[in-house]
Amino acid sequence: MGRKILIIEDDAETADYLARGLMQEGHMVEQAANGQDGLYRATDGSFDLVILDRMVPIIDGLSVLRALRAAKIETPVLILSALASVGDRIEGLECGSDDYLVKPFSFAELLARANALLRRSEARVATDPKLTVGDLVIDPLSRTVKRGGKKLDLKPREYLLLEYFARNEGRVVTRTMLLEQVWDYHFDPATNVIDVHVSRLRRKLEEGFDRPMLHTVRGAGYMLAA
């Protein structure tokens, strides 16, 4: 099943190449072009893996890594770097990275290493993989959803939408993000396919309950919050 991956890489060509390949493997991908933006995104703890270039601007990769570990963010981190000496690799691993891949690299090797890190972290969270937002409980393993103990009957696309919202709880999710991450389309965000699915999902989520959960943020997108 697709996981949520953050790429912190200032070289747009490399970042797009990685994002495209990972999305083709079914993962949800976000990108940050500098260490400051990357650190801000990574500290919410919602990512399953961070792919971090060592030489990013504003805040360098190792400083991002140290800050994440100091904040007790245990997300697996795979460092990409042109710095290839044994000393460089040891420094990266000692700062808290889980793996270190030297540039240039093949995508096949990156994918194999990323999958190994994801498997390892999945094994750690397998005790309780559920996503909880207020009285809403989502089980990604069985793809079941309950609200207030009542099972909700969602179509596959509605489930994917809801899981994406839940992994971004409390954050505005734009239509473009939904098109790229849930539909994997890159077309005009003015299309109403999003609105139709979101209104169906909202009806199923909120019918018979007092509190709304799926909020429309005017001019920006949507937000799932309890």
C-alpha positions as CSV (number, residue, x, y, z in Angstrom):
1,M,0.0,0.0,0.0
2,G,1.2,3.5,-0.8
3,R,3.1,5.4,1.9
4,K,3.6,9.1,2.5
5,I,7.1,10.3,1.5
6,L,8.8,13.7,1.8
7,I,11.6,14.6,-0.7
8,I,13.9,17.4,0.5
9,E,16.0,18.2,-2.6
10,D,16.9,21.6,-4.1
11,D,17.7,20.2,-7.6
12,A,14.3,20.3,-9.3
13,E,15.2,17.7,-11.9
14,T,16.3,15.1,-9.3
15,A,13.3,15.9,-7.1
16,D,10.8,15.5,-10.0
17,Y,12.5,12.3,-11.2
18,L,12.3,10.8,-7.7
19,A,8.7,12.0,-7.1
20,R,7.5,10.6,-10.5
21,G,9.1,7.2,-9.8
22,L,7.8,6.9,-6.3
23,M,4.3,8.0,-7.3
24,Q,4.3,5.3,-10.0
25,E,5.0,2.8,-7.2
26,G,1.8,4.0,-5.5
27,H,3.3,6.4,-2.9
28,M,2.1,9.8,-1.9
29,V,4.9,12.3,-2.4
30,E,5.5,15.9,-1.2
31,Q,8.5,18.0,-2.1
32,A,10.5,20.7,-0.3
33,A,13.3,22.6,-2.2
34,N,15.2,23.8,0.9
35,G,16.0,22.6,4.4
36,Q,13.8,25.2,6.2
37,D,10.6,24.2,4.3
38,G,11.6,20.5,4.6
39,L,12.1,20.7,8.4
40,Y,8.8,22.5,8.8
41,R,6.9,19.8,6.9
42,A,8.8,16.8,8.4
43,T,8.2,17.9,12.0
44,D,4.5,17.2,11.8
45,G,5.5,13.5,12.0
46,S,2.9,12.4,9.3
47,F,5.5,11.1,6.8
48,D,6.5,7.4,6.6
49,L,9.9,8.3,5.0
50,V,12.0,11.4,4.4
51,I,14.5,11.4,1.4
52,L,17.0,14.2,2.3
53,D,19.7,15.7,0.2
54,R,22.7,16.7,2.3
55,M,23.5,19.9,0.5
56,V,20.1,21.7,0.5
57,P,20.1,25.5,1.0
58,I,19.0,27.7,4.0
59,I,19.4,24.8,6.5
60,D,21.7,22.0,5.4
61,G,20.6,18.4,5.4
62,L,22.5,17.2,8.5
63,S,21.1,20.2,10.5
64,V,17.6,19.2,9.4
65,L,18.3,15.7,10.5
66,R,19.7,16.7,13.9
67,A,16.7,19.0,14.5
68,L,14.2,16.2,13.6
69,R,15.9,13.7,16.0
70,A,16.1,16.4,18.7
71,A,12.4,16.9,18.3
72,K,11.9,13.1,18.8
73,I,10.6,12.7,15.2
74,E,11.6,9.1,14.4
75,T,10.6,9.1,10.7
76,P,13.1,7.0,8.7
77,V,15.5,9.3,6.8
78,L,17.5,8.3,3.7
79,I,20.3,10.7,2.9
80,L,21.3,11.4,-0.7
81,S,24.7,13.0,-1.1
82,A,27.5,13.6,-3.6
83,L,29.8,13.4,-0.5
84,A,31.0,9.8,-0.8
85,S,33.9,9.3,1.6
86,V,33.6,6.8,4.5
87,G,33.8,9.7,6.9
88,D,30.9,11.5,5.2
89,R,28.8,8.4,5.4
90,I,29.6,7.8,9.0
91,E,28.8,11.4,9.9
92,G,25.4,11.1,8.1
93,L,24.5,7.9,10.0
94,E,25.7,9.2,13.3
95,C,23.5,12.3,12.9
96,G,20.5,9.9,12.9
97,S,19.9,8.9,9.3
98,D,18.8,5.3,8.6
99,D,20.6,5.0,5.3
100,Y,23.0,6.9,3.1
101,L,23.0,6.7,-0.7
102,V,25.7,8.3,-2.8
103,K,25.0,10.3,-6.0
104,P,24.7,9.4,-8.8
105,F,22.5,6.5,-7.9
106,S,20.1,4.2,-9.8
107,F,16.4,4.7,-9.1
108,A,16.1,0.9,-8.6
109,E,18.6,1.0,-5.8
110,L,16.9,4.0,-4.1
111,L,13.6,2.2,-4.3
112,A,15.0,-1.0,-2.8
113,R,16.5,1.0,0.1
114,A,13.3,3.1,0.6
115,N,11.2,-0.1,0.7
116,A,13.5,-1.7,3.2
117,L,13.2,1.4,5.5
118,L,9.4,1.4,5.1
119,R,9.2,-2.3,5.9
120,R,11.3,-1.7,9.0
121,S,9.1,1.2,10.2
122,E,5.9,-0.7,9.4
123,A,7.1,-3.5,11.6
124,R,7.6,-1.0,14.4
125,V,4.0,0.5,14.1
126,A,2.3,-2.8,13.3
127,T,1.2,-3.0,16.9
128,D,-1.3,-0.1,16.3
129,P,-1.4,1.2,12.7
130,K,-4.7,2.9,13.1
131,L,-5.3,6.6,12.3
132,T,-7.5,8.4,14.8
133,V,-9.1,11.9,14.3
134,G,-11.5,12.7,17.1
135,D,-14.1,9.8,17.2
136,L,-13.0,8.7,13.7
137,V,-10.9,5.6,13.5
138,I,-9.3,4.5,10.2
139,D,-7.5,1.1,9.9
140,P,-5.2,1.2,6.8
141,L,-4.5,-2.5,7.0
142,S,-8.1,-3.6,6.6
143,R,-9.2,-0.3,5.0
144,T,-12.1,0.0,7.4
145,V,-13.5,3.2,8.9
146,K,-15.6,3.8,12.0
147,R,-17.0,6.9,13.5
148,G,-18.3,6.8,17.1
149,G,-18.0,3.0,16.8
150,K,-20.3,2.9,13.8
151,K,-18.8,1.4,10.6
152,L,-18.9,3.7,7.5
153,D,-19.4,2.1,4.1
154,L,-16.9,3.9,1.8
155,K,-16.1,3.3,-1.9
156,P,-12.4,2.7,-2.7
157,R,-11.8,6.3,-3.9
158,E,-13.6,7.8,-0.9
159,Y,-11.5,5.7,1.4
160,L,-8.2,6.9,-0.3
161,L,-9.5,10.5,0.0
162,L,-10.2,10.1,3.7
163,E,-6.9,8.4,4.5
164,Y,-5.1,11.2,2.7
165,F,-7.1,13.8,4.7
166,A,-6.4,11.9,8.0
167,R,-2.6,11.8,7.3
168,N,-2.8,15.6,6.9
169,E,-5.1,16.2,9.9
170,G,-5.4,19.8,10.7
171,R,-3.7,21.0,7.5
172,V,-5.3,22.5,4.4
173,V,-5.3,20.1,1.5
174,T,-5.6,21.7,-1.9
175,R,-7.5,20.4,-4.9
176,T,-4.2,20.1,-6.8
177,M,-2.7,18.0,-4.0
178,L,-5.7,15.7,-4.1
179,L,-5.6,15.3,-7.9
180,E,-1.9,14.4,-7.8
181,Q,-1.9,12.2,-4.7
182,V,-5.3,10.5,-4.8
183,W,-6.0,10.5,-8.5
184,D,-2.4,10.8,-9.8
185,Y,-3.7,13.2,-12.5
186,H,-1.9,16.4,-13.4
187,F,-4.7,18.4,-14.9
188,D,-6.8,21.5,-14.4
189,P,-7.6,21.8,-10.7
190,A,-10.8,23.6,-11.7
191,T,-12.4,20.2,-12.5
192,N,-15.3,19.4,-10.2
193,V,-14.4,15.7,-9.8
194,I,-12.9,16.6,-6.4
195,D,-15.9,18.5,-5.1
196,V,-18.3,15.6,-6.1
197,H,-16.2,13.0,-4.2
198,V,-15.6,15.3,-1.2
199,S,-19.3,16.1,-0.8
200,R,-20.2,12.3,-1.0
201,L,-17.5,11.6,1.6
202,R,-18.7,14.4,3.8
203,R,-22.2,13.1,3.7
204,K,-21.1,9.6,4.8
205,L,-18.8,11.1,7.5
206,E,-21.3,13.5,9.1
207,E,-24.8,12.1,8.6
208,G,-26.2,11.3,12.0
209,F,-23.4,13.1,13.9
210,D,-23.5,16.5,15.6
211,R,-20.0,17.7,14.8
212,P,-18.7,18.4,11.3
213,M,-15.2,17.0,10.5
214,L,-14.5,17.7,6.9
215,H,-14.2,21.5,6.5
216,T,-14.1,23.6,3.3
217,V,-11.4,26.3,3.5
218,R,-12.7,29.0,1.2
219,G,-10.4,29.6,-1.7
220,A,-7.8,27.1,-0.5
221,G,-9.1,23.5,-0.2
222,Y,-10.3,21.2,2.6
223,M,-9.3,20.3,6.1
224,L,-10.1,17.2,8.2
225,A,-10.2,18.2,11.9
226,A,-12.1,17.0,15.0
